């Protein structure tokens, strides 16, 4: 077939023009398909970019784990939209130290480029061992929540009830203090501080878990070799449960926004 033809008026027209039209048509179709695919990918991506900071004592770090895992290790993959995380937990840390060292340990991790920065905290057990009163513990937790919110409009505070470790279980005075401390957290975690509450944005309820918390001050999974080697820190299976509790609480918070 020749590369050109003559129409009724005897004007020669290049056959490649038809090929160009066909190629342009195919190109437009392909571009439309690619655009639709890109839109689908964007729609599937989470709207929020979430950054998580775990701050607390040795219950949140790798103590007790034979494989060097933390509860955060298990929680991260379950939180939709999570793009990064930091674990600032320190062995032996008190809630008082968490408040005093907040700027260095937590504030330095805050970045405005994230849509949501969640600060999940767990503290109080070591303070109770040192004889800190319930009223002082509660005041410290209020200060901690205020410090989180002072970071910026995208910072949110998720606090925790404290599980009963074996040594605290066996000390009647410490056990009673922990009982009162958890009761106050339950009563005030989501109430405004101007009304005497904690003003937190969410709660990770370890104490109420049927395995590691058992909602009891007469039993502790930490006293069982099934869950702990030293009575104070959970093994990998226990940390996995902690991670599940954390991820579920954070997921509930994100869904409520």
Phi, psi and omega in degrees: 000136181288160180281001179213166175218166178248133178274190184296339181264007177077016181269127180285131179234135183286129180296336181296340178299321178296320180297320180298318180297317180296315181296320178297320179297314179296321179297319179296319179297316180296319180297320179296320179294318179296320179296319178296322179294319179296319178297323179295319179296317180296321180295329182282341181282145179295145180288325183265142167257116187253132174241134184244134174239123174260121182232130180170205181264198188292346176297335181264354178255197190274003178304130179094346182269120178296334184254009178073032180262155172238169177298325178298326179303323181274331186283326192303315184290348183263357184256114182292132177089358182290124181246352180185162181203153175225139176247111183254014182295147184227133177299134180079003184293138174258162176296325177299317178291323178300321178290313183294324184259018186301314183300318181286315187278325185245310183304325180292343181268348184287132179225133184288348182287347178270141178292324183220124174245115181258125175254107178262125184238150174216114181202162177130331183299315180289330175295318179298321178296332180272359177091015179295138182285161180296317181297322178290321177300315182296319178297320178297319180293324174299315179299320181297314180299318178298322179296321178297310183294333180288347179296324182158173185292344181259009182260133184228142184254121174243114183264179185222147164283156186256127178287161182271108176280161191297318182292326177289322176303320186276355178252106186305319182291316179294321179297318179295321178296316179298320178302310180295320180299311179296320178301318179294323178296315178300318184288328191239004190301322184252009176274146178300147180294332178294343177256013179091002180274187179267335178069026180282165182263347180191171181220134173259112189261082177292320187299325185279352180294135184293344182259297186273344179249314177062007177050042186215144175252014177243002180215148176216128175296337180292340178277354182258134177296344177296329185241340185212143178267337186235000179085352182240339183230143181276154176278188184301318180296321178292320179293327176296319177296317176303317180298322178295318179297318180297311183296322179295318179294317180293321178297319177298317180298312182297322180291335183277349184280000000 
